[in-house]
Amino acid sequence: MHDTCLSFIKGKDPALCQIFQCIFDEEVVMRALASFLVLLIAGIAAAFAADDSLMKQAQSTFEPIPLKPPAIKDVTATPAMIELGKALYFDPRLSQSHNISCNTCHQIGLGGVDELPTSIGHKWQKGSRNAPTVLNSVFNAAQFWDGRAADLKEQAGGPIQNPIEMGISHKHAIEMLKGISGYAKLFNAAFPSDAQAPELVQQLPRPLLWQRSQHDLARRDGLAGSLGSVGPL
């Protein structure tokens, strides 16, 4: 059948006929296929070598996320503190509009972010930067993208009073919380002494840890040579 087609094509376009002859020539096809396989194998080998080099560089630079958060001087996190922190984190009443909570821009179910180019805040205003994740933020060397806050205690007050984000003054927020009966019980359980209360902000994101990335598991379990050996998470 192909001989008939080639004869017809040859009369119309000799150059095209030569191309079709090469296609139908099994020996030519097999040689081309063998060359392709050689190039493919060489490319895969080079990729593995590059991956190995990159892996060694990563292992020398990054350590696995610790299983426990760093200690805060003179403060011991308690279940009552964590319970209070959870209530505050998800409470939109900490915003002027009563529509925005910490979780609005740092959604726990989305890895601690909102997956937006820039977060939407008070009166539908858009910020200038996207929201960083709160997961493992207790281990950050500094807070905010530009590092302007040294720690979580310094960082926590910013978004609440920022007119673009939650837009509420500290004074208003405190007065409002005092007017919600349920919070009195939570605060008294978490901080029997009023002097301890300022330390709450450092405790809020501390339980928000994620140490089960393939890198963390591989390094922690001694599987440094093969991240692929760690199953789906």
GROMACS elastic network, one bead per residue, 0.5 to 0.9 nm:
[ bonds ]
;  ai    aj funct       b0    kb
    1     4     6  0.53920   500
    1     5     6  0.65501   500
    1     6     6  0.88340   500
    2     6     6  0.60478   500
    2     7     6  0.85633   500
    2    24     6  0.79806   500
    3     6     6  0.50634   500
    3     7     6  0.62003   500
    3     8     6  0.86856   500
    4     7     6  0.51932   500
    4     8     6  0.63701   500
    4     9     6  0.87281   500
    5     8     6  0.51735   500
    5     9     6  0.61687   500
    5    10     6  0.85169   500
    5    17     6  0.89554   500
    6     9     6  0.50053   500
    6    10     6  0.58412   500
    6    11     6  0.85943   500
    6    17     6  0.58736   500
    6    18     6  0.86431   500
    6    20     6  0.72510   500
    6    21     6  0.74717   500
    7    10     6  0.51073   500
    7    11     6  0.65216   500
    7    12     6  0.89530   500
    7    17     6  0.80048   500
    8    11     6  0.54968   500
    8    12     6  0.67545   500
    8    13     6  0.88547   500
    8    17     6  0.87174   500
    9    12     6  0.50353   500
    9    13     6  0.57229   500
    9    14     6  0.69698   500
    9    16     6  0.70613   500
    9    17     6  0.55788   500
    9    20     6  0.89536   500
   10    13     6  0.52625   500
   10    15     6  0.77939   500
   10    16     6  0.74068   500
   10    17     6  0.51006   500
   10    18     6  0.80976   500
   11    14     6  0.67011   500
   11    17     6  0.86483   500
   12    16     6  0.85626   500
   12    17     6  0.85503   500
   13    16     6  0.54054   500
   13    17     6  0.62928   500
   13    18     6  0.89355   500
   14    18     6  0.63676   500
   14    19     6  0.88880   500
   15    18     6  0.51967   500
   15    19     6  0.65989   500
   15    20     6  0.89373   500
   16    19     6  0.51192   500
   16    20     6  0.63878   500
   16    21     6  0.86943   500
   17    20     6  0.51679   500
   17    21     6  0.62141   500
   17    22     6  0.88131   500
   18    21     6  0.50316   500
   18    22     6  0.64424   500
   18    23     6  0.87821   500
   19    22     6  0.52619   500
   19    23     6  0.64347   500
   19    24     6  0.88640   500
   20    24     6  0.62023   500
   20    25     6  0.84845   500
   21    24     6  0.51648   500
   21    25     6  0.59680   500
   22    25     6  0.50386   500
   22    26     6  0.81612   500
   22    27     6  0.88749   500
   22    28     6  0.63203   500
   22    29     6  0.75291   500
   23    26     6  0.75790   500
   23    28     6  0.74407   500
   23    29     6  0.66219   500
   24    27     6  0.88519   500
   24    28     6  0.82121   500
   24    29     6  0.76636   500
   25    28     6  0.54179   500
   25    29     6  0.63341   500
   25    30     6  0.88094   500
   26    30     6  0.60812   500
   26    31     6  0.85896   500
   27    30     6  0.51611   500
   27    31     6  0.62304   500
   27    32     6  0.86156   500
   28    31     6  0.52007   500
   28    32     6  0.61879   500
   28    33     6  0.85667   500
   29    32     6  0.51384   500
   29    33     6  0.60842   500
   29    34     6  0.86094   500
   30    34     6  0.60716   500
   30    35     6  0.85692   500
   31    34     6  0.51040   500
   31    35     6  0.62114   500
   31    36     6  0.85980   500
   32    35     6  0.51341   500
   32    36     6  0.61795   500
   32    37     6  0.87130   500
   33    36     6  0.50312   500
   33    37     6  0.62417   500
   33    38     6  0.87065   500
   34    37     6  0.51368   500
   34    38     6  0.62789   500
   34    39     6  0.87375   500
   35    38     6  0.51583   500
   35    39     6  0.63103   500
   35    40     6  0.85952   500
   36    39     6  0.51917   500
   36    40     6  0.60850   500
   36    41     6  0.86699   500
   37    41     6  0.61062   500
   37    42     6  0.84941   500
   38    41     6  0.52749   500
   38    42     6  0.61766   500
   38    43     6  0.85779   500
   39    42     6  0.50881   500
   39    43     6  0.60677   500
   39    44     6  0.86358   500
   40    43     6  0.50797   500
   40    44     6  0.62149   500
   40    45     6  0.86431   500
   41    44     6  0.51073   500
   41    45     6  0.61544   500
   41    46     6  0.85988   500
   42    45     6  0.51389   500
   42    46     6  0.61958   500
   42    47     6  0.86182   500
   43    46     6  0.51152   500
   43    47     6  0.61518   500
   43    48     6  0.86938   500
   44    47     6  0.50124   500
   44    48     6  0.62265   500
   44    49     6  0.86381   500
   45    48     6  0.51771   500
   45    49     6  0.62572   500
   45    50     6  0.86817   500
   46    49     6  0.50707   500
   46    50     6  0.61935   500
   46    51     6  0.85661   500
   47    50     6  0.50664   500
   47    51     6  0.60524   500
   47    52     6  0.85532   500
   48    52     6  0.60844   500
   48    53     6  0.86230   500
   49    52     6  0.51120   500
   49    53     6  0.63392   500
   49    54     6  0.86532   500
   50    53     6  0.51236   500
   50    54     6  0.61203   500
   50    55     6  0.84538   500
   51    55     6  0.58947   500
   51    56     6  0.85762   500
   52    56     6  0.62405   500
   52    57     6  0.86475   500
   52   225     6  0.83553   500
   53    56     6  0.52397   500
   53    57     6  0.63267   500
   53    58     6  0.87042   500
   54    57     6  0.50738   500
   54    58     6  0.61429   500
   54    59     6  0.86005   500
   55    58     6  0.50741   500
   55    59     6  0.61074   500
   55    60     6  0.86368   500
   55   224     6  0.84747   500
   55   225     6  0.81963   500
   56    59     6  0.51068   500
   56    60     6  0.62637   500
   56    61     6  0.86922   500
   56   224     6  0.88663   500
   56   225     6  0.89300   500
   57    60     6  0.52575   500
   57    61     6  0.63110   500
   57    62     6  0.86456   500
   58    61     6  0.50767   500
   58    62     6  0.57281   500
   58    63     6  0.86525   500
   59    62     6  0.55632   500
   59    63     6  0.69232   500
   59   215     6  0.88408   500
   59   219     6  0.79560   500
   59   224     6  0.78151   500
   60    63     6  0.78388   500
   62    65     6  0.89415   500
   62   215     6  0.89747   500
   63    66     6  0.84331   500
   63   215     6  0.86838   500
   63   216     6  0.75923   500
   63   219     6  0.75632   500
   63   220     6  0.88873   500
   64    67     6  0.88260   500
   64   211     6  0.73965   500
   64   213     6  0.88044   500
   64   215     6  0.68363   500
   64   217     6  0.75885   500
   64   218     6  0.85842   500
   64   219     6  0.62343   500
   64   220     6  0.65340   500
   65    68     6  0.86200   500
   65   136     6  0.78893   500
   65   139     6  0.83063   500
   65   209     6  0.86059   500
   65   210     6  0.77753   500
   65   211     6  0.54263   500
   65   212     6  0.85510   500
   65   213     6  0.89828   500
   65   216     6  0.62310   500
   65   220     6  0.89704   500
   66    69     6  0.69227   500
   66    70     6  0.86529   500
   66   139     6  0.87918   500
   66   211     6  0.71509   500
   66   216     6  0.87876   500
   67   209     6  0.82322   500
   67   210     6  0.87499   500
   67   211     6  0.67550   500
   68    71     6  0.87154   500
   68   207     6  0.88381   500
   68   209     6  0.84454   500
   69   136     6  0.84351   500
   69   138     6  0.67916   500
   69   139     6  0.72929   500
   69   206     6  0.64261   500
   69   207     6  0.78182   500
   69   209     6  0.81270   500
   70   138     6  0.76439   500
   70   139     6  0.75234   500
   70   206     6  0.87970   500
   71    74     6  0.87438   500
   71    75     6  0.76901   500
   71    76     6  0.76737   500
   71    77     6  0.89071   500
   72    75     6  0.54490   500
   72    76     6  0.72268   500
   72    77     6  0.87936   500
   72   202     6  0.83437   500
   73    76     6  0.82396   500
   75   196     6  0.80896   500
   75   199     6  0.74764   500
   77    80     6  0.82527   500
   77    81     6  0.62938   500
   77    82     6  0.72718   500
   77   203     6  0.67796   500
   77   206     6  0.88370   500
   78    81     6  0.52110   500
   78    82     6  0.64425   500
   78    83     6  0.86978   500
   78   190     6  0.72999   500
   79    82     6  0.50815   500
   79    83     6  0.60916   500
   79    84     6  0.86378   500
   79   190     6  0.79983   500
   80    83     6  0.50668   500
   80    84     6  0.62274   500
   80    85     6  0.85332   500
   80   186     6  0.71093   500
   80   187     6  0.83391   500
   80   189     6  0.58947   500
   80   191     6  0.84222   500
   81    84     6  0.51772   500
   81    85     6  0.60474   500
   81    86     6  0.85711   500
   81   186     6  0.81338   500
   81   187     6  0.80331   500
   81   189     6  0.77427   500
   81   191     6  0.75764   500
   81   200     6  0.70453   500
   81   203     6  0.71690   500
   81   204     6  0.81361   500
   82    86     6  0.60770   500
   82    87     6  0.86564   500
   82   190     6  0.81715   500
   82   200     6  0.89075   500
   82   203     6  0.70390   500
   82   204     6  0.68437   500
   82   206     6  0.85836   500
   82   207     6  0.75164   500
   83    86     6  0.51633   500
   83    87     6  0.63824   500
   83    88     6  0.88268   500
   83   186     6  0.76239   500
   83   190     6  0.82400   500
   84    87     6  0.51465   500
   84    88     6  0.63137   500
   84    89     6  0.85686   500
   84   183     6  0.79056   500
   84   186     6  0.56745   500
   84   187     6  0.68098   500
   84   189     6  0.87115   500
   84   190     6  0.69454   500
   84   200     6  0.86627   500
   84   204     6  0.84258   500
   85    88     6  0.51980   500
   85    89     6  0.59832   500
   85    90     6  0.87634   500
   85   200     6  0.73021   500
   85   201     6  0.79270   500
   85   203     6  0.70919   500
   85   205     6  0.80914   500
   86    89     6  0.50732   500
   86    90     6  0.64287   500
   86    91     6  0.86137   500
   86   204     6  0.71383   500
   87    90     6  0.56670   500
   87    91     6  0.61678   500
   87   183     6  0.86325   500
   87   186     6  0.88925   500
   88    91     6  0.51301   500
   88    92     6  0.83436   500
   88    93     6  0.87894   500
   88    94     6  0.76013   500
   88   101     6  0.81422   500
   88   102     6  0.81274   500
   88   204     6  0.84517   500
   89    92     6  0.82965   500
   89    94     6  0.88012   500
   89   101     6  0.64247   500
   89   102     6  0.52048   500
   89   103     6  0.62958   500
   89   204     6  0.74173   500
   89   205     6  0.88599   500
   90   100     6  0.88546   500
   90   101     6  0.55083   500
   90   102     6  0.62055   500
   90   103     6  0.56411   500
   90   104     6  0.81447   500
   91    94     6  0.62081   500
   91    95     6  0.85770   500
   91    98     6  0.82664   500
   91    99     6  0.87599   500
   91   100     6  0.78387   500
   91   101     6  0.53180   500
   91   102     6  0.75835   500
   91   103     6  0.83387   500
   92    95     6  0.58120   500
   92    96     6  0.87378   500
   92    97     6  0.80561   500
   92    99     6  0.50429   500
   92   102     6  0.76101   500
   92   103     6  0.86286   500
   92   104     6  0.83702   500
   92   166     6  0.89214   500
   93    96     6  0.72217   500
   93    97     6  0.74713   500
   93    99     6  0.69271   500
   93   100     6  0.73771   500
   93   101     6  0.72074   500
   93   173     6  0.82046   500
   93   176     6  0.81640   500
   93   177     6  0.86113   500
   94    97     6  0.85768   500
   94    98     6  0.65701   500
   94    99     6  0.86337   500
   94   100     6  0.74033   500
   94   101     6  0.64844   500
   94   102     6  0.85039   500
   94   160     6  0.70338   500
   94   166     6  0.73715   500
   94   168     6  0.72366   500
   94   173     6  0.60133   500
   94   176     6  0.82730   500
   94   177     6  0.83241   500
   95    98     6  0.50302   500
   95    99     6  0.66533   500
   95   100     6  0.56152   500
   95   101     6  0.67220   500
   95   122     6  0.79279   500
   95   160     6  0.66053   500
   95   161     6  0.83861   500
   95   165     6  0.82929   500
   95   167     6  0.60238   500
   95   168     6  0.54721   500
   95   169     6  0.88682   500
   95   173     6  0.78344   500
   96    99     6  0.79008   500
   96   100     6  0.82354   500
   96   122     6  0.75433   500
   96   160     6  0.88153   500
   96   166     6  0.62219   500
   96   167     6  0.54002   500
   96   169     6  0.82523   500
   96   172     6  0.87186   500
   96   173     6  0.85110   500
   97   100     6  0.70803   500
   97   122     6  0.69967   500
   97   123     6  0.79413   500
   97   166     6  0.77737   500
   97   167     6  0.79949   500
   97   168     6  0.84735   500
   98   101     6  0.79373   500
   98   166     6  0.87518   500
   99   104     6  0.86641   500
   99   122     6  0.84670   500
   99   166     6  0.87209   500
  100   103     6  0.78762   500
  100   104     6  0.58054   500
  100   105     6  0.82537   500
  100   121     6  0.72623   500
  100   122     6  0.76104   500
  100   165     6  0.82501   500
  100   166     6  0.63157   500
  101   104     6  0.52075   500
  101   105     6  0.76822   500
  101   106     6  0.88322   500
  101   166     6  0.77086   500
  102   105     6  0.61757   500
  102   106     6  0.61219   500
  102   107     6  0.79108   500
  102   159     6  0.84832   500
  102   160     6  0.86400   500
  102   166     6  0.87066   500
  103   108     6  0.67471   500
  103   112     6  0.77880   500
  103   113     6  0.83596   500
  103   114     6  0.85941   500
  104   107     6  0.58587   500
  104   113     6  0.84837   500
  104   114     6  0.70948   500
  104   119     6  0.88520   500
  104   120     6  0.88580   500
  104   121     6  0.89335   500
  105   112     6  0.78605   500
  105   113     6  0.58718   500
  105   114     6  0.50424   500
  105   115     6  0.86107   500
  105   116     6  0.87498   500
  105   119     6  0.62260   500
  105   120     6  0.77394   500
  105   121     6  0.84250   500
  105   130     6  0.87824   500
  105   131     6  0.62535   500
  105   132     6  0.88074   500
  106   109     6  0.88407   500
  106   110     6  0.78250   500
  106   111     6  0.77784   500
  106   114     6  0.57342   500
  106   131     6  0.67682   500
  106   132     6  0.75530   500
  106   133     6  0.62730   500
  106   134     6  0.64429   500
  106   135     6  0.89683   500
  107   110     6  0.53253   500
  107   111     6  0.66136   500
  107   113     6  0.52027   500
  107   114     6  0.58091   500
  107   133     6  0.85218   500
  107   134     6  0.87110   500
  108   111     6  0.53890   500
  108   113     6  0.72286   500
  108   114     6  0.89896   500
  108   133     6  0.88694   500
  108   134     6  0.82486   500
  108   135     6  0.81122   500
  108   208     6  0.84026   500
  109   112     6  0.69112   500
  109   113     6  0.85130   500
  110   113     6  0.58214   500
  110   114     6  0.66157   500
  110   115     6  0.75549   500
  111   114     6  0.83450   500
  111   133     6  0.66709   500
  111   134     6  0.80604   500
  111   135     6  0.69344   500
  112   131     6  0.85740   500
  112   132     6  0.75485   500
  112   134     6  0.51120   500
  112   135     6  0.57553   500
  112   208     6  0.86494   500
  113   116     6  0.81096   500
  113   130     6  0.84289   500
  113   131     6  0.58883   500
  113   132     6  0.62152   500
  113   133     6  0.50298   500
  113   134     6  0.73964   500
  113   135     6  0.89421   500
  114   117     6  0.87780   500
  114   118     6  0.88274   500
  114   119     6  0.71483   500
  114   130     6  0.83246   500
  114   131     6  0.69334   500
  114   132     6  0.89262   500
  114   133     6  0.87291   500
  115   118     6  0.85013   500
  115   119     6  0.84626   500
  115   130     6  0.81509   500
  115   131     6  0.81925   500
  116   119     6  0.59127   500
  116   120     6  0.84054   500
  116   130     6  0.65437   500
  116   131     6  0.79338   500
  117   129     6  0.72567   500
  117   130     6  0.53334   500
  117   131     6  0.83474   500
  118   126     6  0.61062   500
  118   127     6  0.55364   500
  118   128     6  0.62448   500
  118   129     6  0.51283   500
  118   131     6  0.68809   500
  119   125     6  0.83524   500
  119   126     6  0.57279   500
  119   127     6  0.56790   500
  119   128     6  0.81955   500
  119   129     6  0.72932   500
  119   130     6  0.56210   500
  119   131     6  0.62581   500
  119   165     6  0.82939   500
  120   123     6  0.84499   500
  120   124     6  0.55668   500
  120   125     6  0.56030   500
  120   127     6  0.65753   500
  120   164     6  0.82620   500
  120   165     6  0.73708   500
  121   124     6  0.53608   500
  121   125     6  0.51718   500
  121   126     6  0.60672   500
  121   127     6  0.71730   500
  121   163     6  0.83858   500
  121   164     6  0.55450   500
  121   166     6  0.61895   500
  121   167     6  0.82338   500
  122   125     6  0.57819   500
  122   126     6  0.84442   500
  122   162     6  0.89130   500
  122   163     6  0.67769   500
  122   164     6  0.54206   500
  122   165     6  0.52530   500
  122   166     6  0.54837   500
  122   167     6  0.60183   500
  123   164     6  0.78519   500
  123   165     6  0.88437   500
  124   164     6  0.84127   500
  125   164     6  0.58663   500
  125   165     6  0.76815   500
  126   129     6  0.85778   500
  126   164     6  0.70567   500
  126   165     6  0.82142   500
  127   130     6  0.72363   500
  127   131     6  0.89226   500
  127   164     6  0.65291   500
  127   165     6  0.73708   500
  129   132     6  0.87736   500
  129   145     6  0.82942   500
  131   134     6  0.88049   500
  131   144     6  0.88148   500
  131   145     6  0.88728   500
  132   135     6  0.89491   500
  132   137     6  0.88981   500
  132   144     6  0.73998   500
  132   145     6  0.73603   500
  133   136     6  0.79852   500
  133   137     6  0.71762   500
  134   137     6  0.50946   500
  134   138     6  0.81787   500
  134   205     6  0.65809   500
  134   208     6  0.69491   500
  134   209     6  0.85620   500
  135   138     6  0.79859   500
  135   205     6  0.74036   500
  135   206     6  0.85788   500
  135   207     6  0.86370   500
  135   208     6  0.50922   500
  135   209     6  0.52844   500
  135   210     6  0.63031   500
  136   139     6  0.57805   500
  136   140     6  0.74219   500
  136   205     6  0.78357   500
  136   206     6  0.75378   500
  136   207     6  0.84753   500
  136   208     6  0.61855   500
  136   210     6  0.63569   500
  136   211     6  0.82833   500
  137   140     6  0.51957   500
  137   141     6  0.88481   500
  137   142     6  0.88605   500
  137   143     6  0.77076   500
  137   152     6  0.80807   500
  137   205     6  0.70057   500
  137   206     6  0.77551   500
  137   208     6  0.79630   500
  137   209     6  0.80762   500
  138   141     6  0.85327   500
  138   143     6  0.89503   500
  138   151     6  0.78858   500
  138   152     6  0.69906   500
  138   202     6  0.82627   500
  138   203     6  0.89889   500
  138   205     6  0.67029   500
  138   206     6  0.58233   500
  138   207     6  0.89238   500
  138   208     6  0.84350   500
  138   209     6  0.84126   500
  139   142     6  0.85803   500
  140   143     6  0.65094   500
  140   151     6  0.79593   500
  141   147     6  0.80823   500
  141   150     6  0.74782   500
  141   151     6  0.77603   500
  142   145     6  0.84602   500
  142   146     6  0.83728   500
  142   148     6  0.71663   500
  142   149     6  0.59605   500
  142   151     6  0.58271   500
  142   152     6  0.83465   500
  143   146     6  0.75370   500
  143   148     6  0.65181   500
  143   150     6  0.60985   500
  143   151     6  0.59532   500
  143   152     6  0.67856   500
  143   154     6  0.84359   500
  143   155     6  0.63725   500
  144   147     6  0.50833   500
  144   148     6  0.63650   500
  144   149     6  0.65939   500
  144   155     6  0.74973   500
  145   148     6  0.79262   500
  146   149     6  0.83981   500
  147   150     6  0.69177   500
  148   155     6  0.83483   500
  149   152     6  0.74722   500
  149   153     6  0.84673   500
  149   154     6  0.55411   500
  149   155     6  0.53322   500
  150   153     6  0.82325   500
  150   154     6  0.64101   500
  150   155     6  0.75096   500
  151   154     6  0.54682   500
  151   155     6  0.62202   500
  151   156     6  0.87315   500
  151   202     6  0.79318   500
  152   156     6  0.57858   500
  152   157     6  0.89878   500
  152   201     6  0.67544   500
  152   202     6  0.52195   500
  152   203     6  0.83815   500
  152   204     6  0.85933   500
  152   205     6  0.80528   500
  153   156     6  0.56342   500
  153   157     6  0.75884   500
  153   198     6  0.80564   500
  153   199     6  0.71165   500
  153   200     6  0.81228   500
  153   201     6  0.53212   500
  153   203     6  0.85907   500
  154   157     6  0.66585   500
  154   158     6  0.78279   500
  154   201     6  0.85168   500
  154   202     6  0.85885   500
  155   158     6  0.57276   500
  155   159     6  0.79836   500
  155   201     6  0.86339   500
  156   159     6  0.67928   500
  156   160     6  0.76509   500
  156   201     6  0.60745   500
  156   202     6  0.78642   500
  156   204     6  0.88379   500
  157   160     6  0.57741   500
  157   161     6  0.68187   500
  157   162     6  0.87174   500
  157   170     6  0.78933   500
  157   201     6  0.81726   500
  158   161     6  0.58180   500
  158   162     6  0.59737   500
  158   165     6  0.89745   500
  159   162     6  0.50373   500
  159   163     6  0.83433   500
  159   164     6  0.83606   500
  159   165     6  0.56984   500
  159   166     6  0.60607   500
  159   167     6  0.78156   500
  160   163     6  0.82641   500
  160   165     6  0.68677   500
  160   167     6  0.61028   500
  160   168     6  0.58436   500
  160   169     6  0.71744   500
  160   170     6  0.74816   500
  160   173     6  0.85165   500
  161   164     6  0.86327   500
  161   165     6  0.75578   500
  161   166     6  0.62480   500
  161   170     6  0.65514   500
  162   165     6  0.52685   500
  162   166     6  0.60884   500
  162   167     6  0.51633   500
  162   168     6  0.73106   500
  162   169     6  0.83788   500
  163   166     6  0.64011   500
  163   168     6  0.72361   500
  164   167     6  0.62340   500
  165   168     6  0.88546   500
  168   171     6  0.83800   500
  168   172     6  0.66027   500
  168   173     6  0.65815   500
  169   172     6  0.52452   500
  169   173     6  0.62140   500
  169   174     6  0.86977   500
  170   173     6  0.50736   500
  170   174     6  0.61608   500
  170   175     6  0.86075   500
  171   174     6  0.52731   500
  171   175     6  0.62153   500
  171   176     6  0.85772   500
  172   175     6  0.51612   500
  172   176     6  0.60617   500
  172   177     6  0.86185   500
  173   176     6  0.51417   500
  173   177     6  0.62029   500
  173   178     6  0.86785   500
  174   177     6  0.51581   500
  174   178     6  0.62230   500
  174   179     6  0.87494   500
  175   178     6  0.51672   500
  175   179     6  0.64808   500
  176   179     6  0.51603   500
  176   180     6  0.67878   500
  177   180     6  0.53203   500
  177   181     6  0.81778   500
  177   182     6  0.89868   500
  177   183     6  0.65553   500
  177   184     6  0.80887   500
  178   181     6  0.71785   500
  178   183     6  0.72097   500
  178   184     6  0.68393   500
  179   182     6  0.89741   500
  179   183     6  0.84192   500
  179   184     6  0.86481   500
  180   183     6  0.57943   500
  180   184     6  0.72615   500
  181   184     6  0.55722   500
  181   185     6  0.73440   500
  182   185     6  0.57470   500
  182   186     6  0.67440   500
  183   187     6  0.59718   500
  183   188     6  0.84105   500
  184   187     6  0.52673   500
  184   188     6  0.60879   500
  184   189     6  0.85689   500
  185   188     6  0.52407   500
  185   189     6  0.61975   500
  185   190     6  0.86265   500
  186   189     6  0.52426   500
  186   190     6  0.61486   500
  186   191     6  0.84761   500
  187   190     6  0.50748   500
  187   191     6  0.57105   500
  187   192     6  0.77633   500
  187   197     6  0.80768   500
  188   191     6  0.52583   500
  188   192     6  0.52159   500
  188   193     6  0.80186   500
  188   194     6  0.86609   500
  189   192     6  0.61915   500
  190   193     6  0.88752   500
  190   196     6  0.88571   500
  190   197     6  0.82450   500
  190   200     6  0.85971   500
  191   194     6  0.62945   500
  191   195     6  0.80717   500
  191   196     6  0.58556   500
  191   197     6  0.59011   500
  191   200     6  0.85754   500
  192   195     6  0.87806   500
  192   196     6  0.78562   500
  192   197     6  0.87862   500
  193   196     6  0.56734   500
  193   197     6  0.73759   500
  194   197     6  0.54069   500
  194   198     6  0.82867   500
  195   198     6  0.70284   500
  195   199     6  0.85480   500
  196   199     6  0.57292   500
  196   200     6  0.74854   500
  197   200     6  0.55445   500
  197   201     6  0.83591   500
  198   201     6  0.65624   500
  198   202     6  0.83060   500
  199   202     6  0.55829   500
  199   203     6  0.69162   500
  200   203     6  0.51151   500
  200   204     6  0.64816   500
  201   204     6  0.54001   500
  201   205     6  0.80601   500
  202   205     6  0.70313   500
  202   206     6  0.71472   500
  203   206     6  0.52093   500
  203   207     6  0.76904   500
  204   207     6  0.73152   500
  204   208     6  0.82111   500
  205   208     6  0.52002   500
  205   209     6  0.81245   500
  206   209     6  0.69954   500
  210   213     6  0.74871   500
  211   214     6  0.89179   500
  211   215     6  0.89928   500
  211   216     6  0.60211   500
  211   217     6  0.75182   500
  212   215     6  0.79134   500
  212   216     6  0.58939   500
  212   217     6  0.58188   500
  212   233     6  0.74235   500
  213   216     6  0.52031   500
  213   217     6  0.62370   500
  213   218     6  0.84593   500
  213   233     6  0.77817   500
  214   217     6  0.52025   500
  214   218     6  0.58659   500
  214   219     6  0.84325   500
  214   227     6  0.61677   500
  214   228     6  0.81920   500
  214   230     6  0.63412   500
  214   231     6  0.83082   500
  214   232     6  0.85652   500
  214   233     6  0.80900   500
  215   218     6  0.52108   500
  215   219     6  0.60848   500
  215   220     6  0.83731   500
  215   224     6  0.83444   500
  215   227     6  0.67414   500
  216   219     6  0.53570   500
  216   220     6  0.58758   500
  216   221     6  0.83075   500
  217   220     6  0.51312   500
  217   221     6  0.57635   500
  217   222     6  0.81963   500
  217   223     6  0.78475   500
  217   227     6  0.84147   500
  217   230     6  0.73217   500
  218   221     6  0.53424   500
  218   222     6  0.59264   500
  218   224     6  0.54601   500
  218   225     6  0.81651   500
  218   226     6  0.73766   500
  218   227     6  0.58047   500
  218   228     6  0.89154   500
  218   229     6  0.81186   500
  218   230     6  0.67855   500
  219   222     6  0.52370   500
  219   223     6  0.59563   500
  219   224     6  0.53186   500
  219   227     6  0.87627   500
  220   223     6  0.76433   500
  220   224     6  0.84828   500
  221   224     6  0.80619   500
  222   225     6  0.83088   500
  223   226     6  0.58503   500
  223   227     6  0.68452   500
  223   229     6  0.75386   500
  223   230     6  0.82121   500
  224   227     6  0.68315   500
  225   228     6  0.89577   500
  225   229     6  0.89267   500
  226   229     6  0.56020   500
  226   230     6  0.78336   500
  227   230     6  0.56849   500
  227   231     6  0.88057   500
  228   231     6  0.71379   500
  230   233     6  0.83550   500
